[in-house]
Structure formats: structure tokens, C-alpha cells
Amino acid sequence: MNYIQDIKQRAEDAGFKMADVCREAGINQAQMSRWIAGKTVPLISSIEKLVSATDRLIARRIEMLDKIGKT
């Protein structure tokens, strides 16, 4: 299973770029590019950071949309 591709797809489905996820996770975009290209393999801790970052970005977007919908 390719966790990085799954995270990338989930982020894109929610309207985010991997640059957004990397920034939120504190991970260098060049490193992410190497993972996506399959040149290196991420540590599980890096995958966990990316999943958490994606979750936070999505949660913020949902919260913002909820506020807009209530006005």
C-alpha cells in the first residue's frame, strides 16, 4: 500500500495541495517529492505527521464552511 499516494489523494479530494499538507506537517517539500517518486521511503512517524496534518486542514475547512452556512 502506498500511504503517500493515499494521503496525496485525500488532500487533493479536499481541495488541498501537498504543499499545504507539508507546511502543516512541518515536512520539507523536497522530501515529499522523493517519497512520491519512490526514491526514498518515509518513516512511519512522517506518515503519521502527514495524516494528522491532512486531518487538521480538513477539520478547519469543515469548521469554516459550517460558520459560513450558519450566517
ZADO-1210 file (C-alpha; in nm, 4 decimals, padded with zeros to 6 digits):
<atoms>
<atom x="00.0000" y="00.0000" z="00.0000" code="MET" pos="1"/>
<atom x="00.1314" y="00.3430" z="-00.0907" code="ASN" pos="2"/>
<atom x="00.0466" y="00.5637" z="00.2037" code="TYR" pos="3"/>
<atom x="00.1921" y="00.8769" z="00.0495" code="ILE" pos="4"/>
<atom x="-00.0231" y="00.8463" z="-00.2618" code="GLN" pos="5"/>
<atom x="-00.3283" y="00.7835" z="-00.0414" code="ASP" pos="6"/>
<atom x="-00.2554" y="01.0957" z="00.1652" code="ILE" pos="7"/>
<atom x="-00.1971" y="01.2972" z="-00.1519" code="LYS" pos="8"/>
<atom x="-00.5279" y="01.1807" z="-00.2996" code="GLN" pos="9"/>
<atom x="-00.7186" y="01.2549" z="00.0204" code="ARG" pos="10"/>
<atom x="-00.5693" y="01.6035" z="00.0409" code="ALA" pos="11"/>
<atom x="-00.6457" y="01.6751" z="-00.3247" code="GLU" pos="12"/>
<atom x="-01.0013" y="01.5461" z="-00.2860" code="ASP" pos="13"/>
<atom x="-01.0459" y="01.8001" z="-00.0067" code="ALA" pos="14"/>
<atom x="-00.9025" y="02.0801" z="-00.2216" code="GLY" pos="15"/>
<atom x="-00.5532" y="02.0972" z="-00.0751" code="PHE" pos="16"/>
<atom x="-00.2144" y="02.0762" z="-00.2395" code="LYS" pos="17"/>
<atom x="00.0643" y="01.8673" z="-00.0947" code="MET" pos="18"/>
<atom x="00.2473" y="02.1946" z="-00.0282" code="ALA" pos="19"/>
<atom x="-00.0328" y="02.2793" z="00.2180" code="ASP" pos="20"/>
<atom x="-00.0018" y="01.9415" z="00.3872" code="VAL" pos="21"/>
<atom x="00.3783" y="01.9618" z="00.4048" code="CYS" pos="22"/>
<atom x="00.3663" y="02.3100" z="00.5538" code="ARG" pos="23"/>
<atom x="00.1102" y="02.1986" z="00.8144" code="GLU" pos="24"/>
<atom x="00.3134" y="01.8863" z="00.8966" code="ALA" pos="25"/>
<atom x="00.6484" y="02.0656" z="00.9051" code="GLY" pos="26"/>
<atom x="00.7906" y="01.8403" z="00.6351" code="ILE" pos="27"/>
<atom x="01.0178" y="01.9602" z="00.3563" code="ASN" pos="28"/>
<atom x="00.8503" y="01.9543" z="00.0151" code="GLN" pos="29"/>
<atom x="01.1654" y="01.8184" z="-00.1496" code="ALA" pos="30"/>
<atom x="01.1494" y="01.5190" z="00.0824" code="GLN" pos="31"/>
<atom x="00.7848" y="01.4701" z="-00.0054" code="MET" pos="32"/>
<atom x="00.8749" y="01.4732" z="-00.3746" code="SER" pos="33"/>
<atom x="01.1271" y="01.1952" z="-00.3166" code="ARG" pos="34"/>
<atom x="00.8628" y="00.9880" z="-00.1382" code="TRP" pos="35"/>
<atom x="00.6069" y="01.0431" z="-00.4139" code="ILE" pos="36"/>
<atom x="00.8649" y="00.9472" z="-00.6774" code="ALA" pos="37"/>
<atom x="00.9514" y="00.6344" z="-00.4798" code="GLY" pos="38"/>
<atom x="01.3162" y="00.7369" z="-00.4417" code="LYS" pos="39"/>
<atom x="01.3037" y="00.7072" z="-00.0630" code="THR" pos="40"/>
<atom x="01.0675" y="00.5545" z="00.1904" code="VAL" pos="41"/>
<atom x="00.9189" y="00.7676" z="00.4688" code="PRO" pos="42"/>
<atom x="00.9358" y="00.6753" z="00.8341" code="LEU" pos="43"/>
<atom x="00.6049" y="00.5839" z="00.9957" code="ILE" pos="44"/>
<atom x="00.6375" y="00.8983" z="01.2095" code="SER" pos="45"/>
<atom x="00.6441" y="01.1087" z="00.8919" code="SER" pos="46"/>
<atom x="00.3355" y="00.9342" z="00.7592" code="ILE" pos="47"/>
<atom x="00.1618" y="00.9978" z="01.0913" code="GLU" pos="48"/>
<atom x="00.2530" y="01.3690" z="01.0701" code="LYS" pos="49"/>
<atom x="00.1109" y="01.3895" z="00.7198" code="LEU" pos="50"/>
<atom x="-00.2118" y="01.2133" z="00.8167" code="VAL" pos="51"/>
<atom x="-00.2542" y="01.4421" z="01.1183" code="SER" pos="52"/>
<atom x="-00.1810" y="01.7499" z="00.9088" code="ALA" pos="53"/>
<atom x="-00.4349" y="01.6449" z="00.6466" code="THR" pos="54"/>
<atom x="-00.6941" y="01.5792" z="00.9185" code="ASP" pos="55"/>
<atom x="-00.6341" y="01.9253" z="01.0695" code="ARG" pos="56"/>
<atom x="-00.6637" y="02.1010" z="00.7337" code="LEU" pos="57"/>
<atom x="-00.9873" y="01.9192" z="00.6534" code="ILE" pos="58"/>
<atom x="-01.1289" y="01.9889" z="01.0006" code="ALA" pos="59"/>
<atom x="-01.0535" y="02.3611" z="00.9634" code="ARG" pos="60"/>
<atom x="-01.2195" y="02.3676" z="00.6225" code="ARG" pos="61"/>
<atom x="-01.5308" y="02.1965" z="00.7610" code="ILE" pos="62"/>
<atom x="-01.5404" y="02.4385" z="01.0547" code="GLU" pos="63"/>
<atom x="-01.5112" y="02.7351" z="00.8185" code="MET" pos="64"/>
<atom x="-01.7887" y="02.6003" z="00.5962" code="LEU" pos="65"/>
<atom x="-02.0092" y="02.5411" z="00.8998" code="ASP" pos="66"/>
<atom x="-01.9628" y="02.9051" z="01.0055" code="LYS" pos="67"/>
<atom x="-02.0443" y="03.0272" z="00.6574" code="ILE" pos="68"/>
<atom x="-02.3544" y="02.8071" z="00.6468" code="GLY" pos="69"/>
<atom x="-02.4815" y="02.9455" z="00.9771" code="LYS" pos="70"/>
<atom x="-02.4660" y="03.3076" z="00.8657" code="THR" pos="71"/>
</atoms>
